Amino acid sequence: MSEAVFRTVKASQVILKELMVPAYANFGGKVHGGVILGLMDKIAYTCAASHCKGYSVTASVDSVDFLNPVEVGDLLTLYASVNYVGTSSMEVGIKVESENFREGTVKHTNTSYFTMVALSEETRKPVKVAGLLLEDEEEIRRFVMGKLRKKLRRAHQKEIEDIRQMLDLDLNQAMKEVEGENCQLSKS
Ligand SMILES: CC(C)(COP(=O)(O)OP(=O)(O)OC[C@H]1O[C@@H](n2cnc3c(N)ncnc32)[C@H](O)[C@@H]1OP(=O)(O)O)[C@@H](O)C(=O)NCCC(=O)NCCS
């Protein structure tokens, strides 16, 4: 049997910097949220690939709350780190900051967690990833929080699925749920 492999968190940490050019602007003149999401997906992949030394896919993205708008001309910096690994999944934590040189300010734009799953390039099935070698208290804390978020994600998915199945079976309950909401039933 081959020996288990462990890699440090630092070995796969990634920093990505990108200047927010005019082509990234939305109709309001601010940077399009999709540009930031695209960069987050890119850094999540880079970080996960560095840890597992192979191919992975994005399985899920936790909520992304944009705390501050990003301006054209800002320098965006993304920091990514593997917080937690399961058998084939890796939770990558991403923090995004934007720096405005003219004002001399750095703002926290958003933080999110991407779950990446390592796949075999031949079979496209999930494969085991290296373990994490935790080197300090902060890394232990992040690992435990990642483990907790994995449990909560599963519970959340199950709850939504249970409610969906219940509404499929019980149209009366679905009718009660729409009462008082910002919708109208079509008469046709
Ligand atoms: C992600 C994917 C590989 C999971 O496949 P699966 O057959 O459900 O795999 P399993 O049930 O064996 O789960 C494998 C791992 O993925 C995790 N996982 C599966 N679905 C998940 C989800 N929706 N969110 C978070 N983690 C998930 C499991 O918790 C498990 O982790 P572990 O091995 O560390 O315990 C599959 O759903 C897939 O290919 N999705 C499409 C991904 C994609 O195309 N992404 C966008 C382009 S990159």
The ligand as an SDF file (V2000), in Angstrom:
LIG
                    3D

 48 50  0  0  0  0  0  0  0  0999 V2000
  -18.2830   17.5520   -8.3020 C   0  0  0  0  0  0  0  0  0  0  0  0
  -18.5410   16.1520   -8.8330 C   0  0  0  0  0  0  0  0  0  0  0  0
  -17.2580   15.5990   -9.4470 C   0  0  0  0  0  0  0  0  0  0  0  0
  -18.9740   15.2730   -7.6450 C   0  0  0  0  0  0  0  0  0  0  0  0
  -19.2250   14.0090   -8.1620 O   0  0  0  0  0  0  0  0  0  0  0  0
  -19.9950   12.8930   -7.2740 P   0  0  0  0  0  0  0  0  0  0  0  0
  -20.1410   11.6920   -8.0960 O   0  0  0  0  0  0  0  0  0  0  0  0
  -21.1880   13.5500   -6.6540 O   0  0  0  0  0  0  0  0  0  0  0  0
  -18.9040   12.6110   -6.2180 O   0  0  0  0  0  0  0  0  0  0  0  0
  -19.0620   12.0360   -4.7450 P   0  0  0  0  0  0  0  0  0  0  0  0
  -20.4630   11.9660   -4.2710 O   0  0  0  0  0  0  0  0  0  0  0  0
  -18.2170   10.8070   -4.7080 O   0  0  0  0  0  0  0  0  0  0  0  0
  -18.3340   13.1800   -3.9060 O   0  0  0  0  0  0  0  0  0  0  0  0
  -16.9770   13.4370   -4.1020 C   0  0  0  0  0  0  0  0  0  0  0  0
  -16.6120   14.6130   -3.2420 C   0  0  0  0  0  0  0  0  0  0  0  0
  -17.2200   15.7830   -3.7690 O   0  0  0  0  0  0  0  0  0  0  0  0
  -17.9190   16.4610   -2.7530 C   0  0  0  0  0  0  0  0  0  0  0  0
  -19.0780   17.0790   -3.3760 N   0  0  0  0  0  0  0  0  0  0  0  0
  -19.9310   16.4950   -4.2610 C   0  0  0  0  0  0  0  0  0  0  0  0
  -20.8750   17.3810   -4.6260 N   0  0  0  0  0  0  0  0  0  0  0  0
  -20.6080   18.5210   -3.9660 C   0  0  0  0  0  0  0  0  0  0  0  0
  -21.2220   19.8080   -3.9260 C   0  0  0  0  0  0  0  0  0  0  0  0
  -22.3070   20.0910   -4.6280 N   0  0  0  0  0  0  0  0  0  0  0  0
  -20.6950   20.7570   -3.1260 N   0  0  0  0  0  0  0  0  0  0  0  0
  -19.5840   20.5010   -2.4010 C   0  0  0  0  0  0  0  0  0  0  0  0
  -18.9420   19.3060   -2.4010 N   0  0  0  0  0  0  0  0  0  0  0  0
  -19.4570   18.3430   -3.1660 C   0  0  0  0  0  0  0  0  0  0  0  0
  -18.2990   15.3830   -1.7630 C   0  0  0  0  0  0  0  0  0  0  0  0
  -18.5380   15.9310   -0.4740 O   0  0  0  0  0  0  0  0  0  0  0  0
  -17.0830   14.5000   -1.7970 C   0  0  0  0  0  0  0  0  0  0  0  0
  -16.0650   15.0530   -0.9830 O   0  0  0  0  0  0  0  0  0  0  0  0
  -15.0270   14.1000   -0.1770 P   0  0  0  0  0  0  0  0  0  0  0  0
  -14.5070   13.0850   -1.1790 O   0  0  0  0  0  0  0  0  0  0  0  0
  -13.9410   15.0090    0.2560 O   0  0  0  0  0  0  0  0  0  0  0  0
  -15.7800   13.5070    0.9440 O   0  0  0  0  0  0  0  0  0  0  0  0
  -19.6690   16.1160   -9.9340 C   0  0  0  0  0  0  0  0  0  0  0  0
  -20.8780   16.5480   -9.3390 O   0  0  0  0  0  0  0  0  0  0  0  0
  -19.3340   16.9960  -11.1220 C   0  0  0  0  0  0  0  0  0  0  0  0
  -18.5660   16.6040  -12.0040 O   0  0  0  0  0  0  0  0  0  0  0  0
  -19.9300   18.1970  -11.1830 N   0  0  0  0  0  0  0  0  0  0  0  0
  -19.6670   19.1390  -12.2690 C   0  0  0  0  0  0  0  0  0  0  0  0
  -18.4620   19.9940  -11.9460 C   0  0  0  0  0  0  0  0  0  0  0  0
  -18.2420   21.0410  -12.9830 C   0  0  0  0  0  0  0  0  0  0  0  0
  -18.4370   20.7850  -14.1500 O   0  0  0  0  0  0  0  0  0  0  0  0
  -17.8530   22.2400  -12.5280 N   0  0  0  0  0  0  0  0  0  0  0  0
  -17.7920   23.4160  -13.3420 C   0  0  0  0  0  0  0  0  0  0  0  0
  -16.7350   23.4270  -14.3310 C   0  0  0  0  0  0  0  0  0  0  0  0
  -15.1330   23.2620  -13.6200 S   0  0  0  0  0  0  0  0  0  0  0  0
  1  2  1  0
  2  3  1  0
  2  4  1  0
  2 36  1  0
  4  5  1  0
  5  6  1  0
  6  7  2  0
  6  8  1  0
  6  9  1  0
  9 10  1  0
 10 11  2  0
 10 12  1  0
 10 13  1  0
 13 14  1  0
 14 15  1  0
 15 16  1  0
 15 30  1  0
 16 17  1  0
 17 18  1  0
 17 28  1  0
 18 19  1  0
 18 27  1  0
 19 20  2  0
 20 21  1  0
 21 22  1  0
 21 27  2  0
 22 23  1  0
 22 24  2  0
 24 25  1  0
 25 26  2  0
 26 27  1  0
 28 29  1  0
 28 30  1  0
 30 31  1  0
 31 32  1  0
 32 33  2  0
 32 34  1  0
 32 35  1  0
 36 37  1  0
 36 38  1  0
 38 39  2  0
 38 40  1  0
 40 41  1  0
 41 42  1  0
 42 43  1  0
 43 44  2  0
 43 45  1  0
 45 46  1  0
 46 47  1  0
 47 48  1  0
M  END
$$$$
